[in-house]
Amino acid sequence: MKVKYDAEADVLIFVMKDAPPCDAIAEPGGVVVSYDENAEPVSIEFLNASKRELFNPNETILQVLR
């Protein structure tokens, strides 16, 4: 899994697999889930990540807990 942050858009993205998305669903609360052609999740985007305190762009470490 890859984790990306787009500072300009303030979006935190978790990429589960390198496949082109075919569909996306916007969930309540500013979450967008993208799916591949087999209806498997490809990525999850969290909009307004720093405002929601999901991510601090000034920190260099992002901790992902399992």
GIVEN-V788451 format. One record per run of one state. SS is the DSSP state (helix for helix, strand for strand, loop for the rest). FROM is the first residue (numbers start at 1). TO is the last residue. If there is no record, write none. Layout:
BEGIN
ss = {SS	SS}
from = {FROM	FROM}
to = {TO	TO}
END
This chain:
BEGIN
ss = {loop	strand	loop	strand	loop	strand	loop	strand	loop	strand	loop}
from = {1	2	7	11	16	23	28	31	36	41	48}
to = {1	6	10	15	22	27	30	35	40	47	66}
END
